[in-house]
């Protein structure tokens, strides 16, 4: 199963950043186990969504990220104090797009994605 963990945001009738949060962390880890490595369409779909998210945040929004990439792990840390109101608004839209995509994959392939929202 793939786990998508979002720290300092919630998803309730749209994306919301935790009040006073200075950082958002997006962490996608694990493997779906739907198919053989290299031929797993669920993992490929999730990978395409998350890679597009990371690239879009950098290229379209010009927001710096601390990124960790390993086999079965993609983690992005976004420091909010370095963003302005317009960037934050667009960031929320891009994050919500990712969540919609992940939810649709899980709907099509039940049990393939676990989504967690963590606020400390």
C-alpha positions, 0 to 999 in steps of 0.5 A: 500500500502507498501512504500519502502523508500530509503534515500541517494541512487538512482536507475538509471541504478544500485544503486548509493549512494549520493555523500558525504552521511554518512548514508543509510536508508531503510524504509519499511512501511505499508500493501499491503491490498491485503489479510487478515492479516496473509494471505496477500501474497504480504506482506509476499513476501515483508517481506521475501525480507526485512528480508533477506536483513537485515540478509544478511547485518549483517551476510554476510557483517558484517555491523552494522545496527540500526534496528527498527521493529514494526507492519507495519515498518522495518527500517535500518540505515547503517552508511557508514563511518564504511564500506570499499569499498568491503562491500559497493560494496556488499551492493549495490548488495544486495540493488539492489536485494531487489529493483528488487524483490520489482519491480517484486512484484509490476509488478505482483500485481500493486499498491501494492508497492510504491518506493521512493528515498529520498536525502536531 
